[in-house]
Structure formats: structure tokens, C-alpha cells
Amino acid sequence: QVQLVESGGGLVQAGGSLRLSCAASGSAFNLATMAWYRRVPGKQRELVARIISGGSTYYADSVKGRFTISGDNAKNTAYLQMNSLKPEDTAVYFCNAVVGTTGLSVWGQGTQVTVSS
């Protein structure tokens, strides 16, 4: 069973930066993709960024040029570097991973990011 643990959320002023980490652990596994989603109360969950095992990335238009997703295969960890943060980036950020061998989608517990104006 794969488990995801997120860290790195917090409170930051507009224009500041934060880096989120998502560490995967468990029995032997291969992750096909890792991604970050965010959810604001009253709104649908939004895909923020995704990285696939080959290194290709995807970003939502709202974060392009400001956020960078990266992965460390040796550590089974994904990162989301968030720069030039805006108040509208305030949300609970969730890490998601898809296990390559089973297609199982796994979620982390979420981490709060709050950007003050």
C-alpha cells in the first residue's frame, strides 16, 4: 500500500514563495504520475500541476510561469515550488499519485497554503 505525506504549507505574503513536498512510501511500487491539486471551499478541486515518470509536466494556466513541479525518483518525492504567490492561490493542496502497476490513485492528507494580501 502506498502512502503520501505532504509538507511545506503555511502562511505567506503575496509575492512570496513556498515549496511543498510529497513523499511516497510503502511496499514496492512504481509511480506513473505525481500531481498537485488544490481545493477552495465552495469550488471544485483543481489540478495544479502534474509530472509523469518520464519527466513531462503539465500546469494549469493559472500557475504557469510561477509554479514548478519536480520529482526525485530516488526519494519517491515530488515537489511543488510556488513563487510569486497570490491571494487566489490560497487553498488546501493535495498530493496525488498513480501507481504504475495497478493504476491505483492515492491521495495525501492535504496541506493548507494561505497567501495574505
C-alpha positions in Angstrom: 0.0 0.0 0.0 1.3 3.4 -1.0 1.0 6.4 1.4 1.6 10.0 0.6 2.8 12.6 3.2 2.7 16.3 2.3 4.6 19.1 4.0 5.6 22.6 3.4 2.3 24.5 3.6 1.8 27.7 5.6 1.1 31.4 5.6 3.0 33.7 3.3 2.5 37.2 2.0 1.6 37.9 -1.6 4.6 37.7 -3.8 6.3 35.2 -1.5 7.3 31.6 -2.1 6.6 28.2 -0.6 7.8 24.7 -1.5 5.5 21.8 -1.0 6.9 18.2 -0.7 5.1 14.9 -1.2 6.8 11.8 0.0 5.6 8.4 -1.1 6.2 5.3 1.0 5.0 1.8 1.2 5.8 -1.6 -0.3 7.5 -1.9 -3.6 5.8 0.4 -6.1 6.3 2.3 -9.3 4.6 5.7 -9.6 3.4 6.6 -13.1 2.4 10.1 -12.2 2.5 12.5 -9.3 0.4 15.6 -9.2 -0.8 18.5 -7.0 -4.4 19.5 -6.8 -5.9 22.3 -4.7 -9.4 22.9 -3.3 -11.0 26.1 -2.2 -14.2 25.8 -0.2 -17.2 26.1 -2.5 -15.2 25.3 -5.6 -14.2 22.1 -7.4 -10.9 20.6 -6.9 -8.4 21.9 -9.4 -5.4 20.2 -11.0 -2.5 22.5 -10.4 0.5 20.5 -11.8 1.4 17.0 -12.8 4.6 15.2 -13.6 4.8 11.8 -15.3 7.6 9.3 -14.8 9.3 10.3 -18.0 9.6 13.9 -16.7 6.9 15.6 -18.8 4.9 18.2 -16.9 1.6 19.9 -17.0 0.5 23.1 -15.4 -2.8 24.8 -15.0 -2.9 28.2 -16.8 -3.4 30.0 -13.6 0.0 28.9 -12.3 2.2 28.7 -15.4 5.4 30.6 -15.0 5.0 30.8 -11.2 4.9 27.1 -10.1 7.3 24.4 -10.9 6.7 20.7 -10.2 9.7 18.3 -9.9 10.4 14.8 -8.8 13.2 12.9 -7.1 12.8 9.3 -8.2 15.4 8.0 -5.7 13.4 9.5 -2.9 9.9 8.9 -4.3 9.2 12.5 -3.6 7.6 15.3 -5.6 7.9 19.0 -5.0 5.9 22.0 -5.9 7.9 25.2 -5.9 5.4 28.1 -5.7 6.7 31.6 -6.5 5.0 34.9 -6.9 2.1 33.7 -4.8 -1.2 35.5 -5.0 -4.1 35.5 -2.5 -6.1 33.5 -5.0 -3.6 30.6 -4.6 -5.0 30.2 -1.1 -6.3 26.6 -0.8 -5.7 23.2 0.6 -3.2 21.5 -1.6 -3.3 17.7 -2.1 -0.7 15.4 -3.5 -1.9 12.6 -5.8 0.0 9.7 -7.2 -1.0 7.0 -9.6 0.7 3.6 -9.1 2.0 2.4 -12.4 1.4 -1.3 -12.0 -2.2 -1.1 -10.7 -3.5 2.3 -11.8 -4.4 2.9 -8.2 -4.9 6.6 -7.3 -3.6 7.6 -3.9 -4.1 10.9 -2.1 -2.3 12.7 0.6 -4.0 14.3 3.6 -3.6 17.9 2.3 -1.7 20.9 3.4 -3.0 24.4 3.8 -1.5 27.3 1.9 -2.6 30.8 2.8 -1.5 33.8 0.9 -2.2 37.2 2.6 -2.6 40.4 0.6 
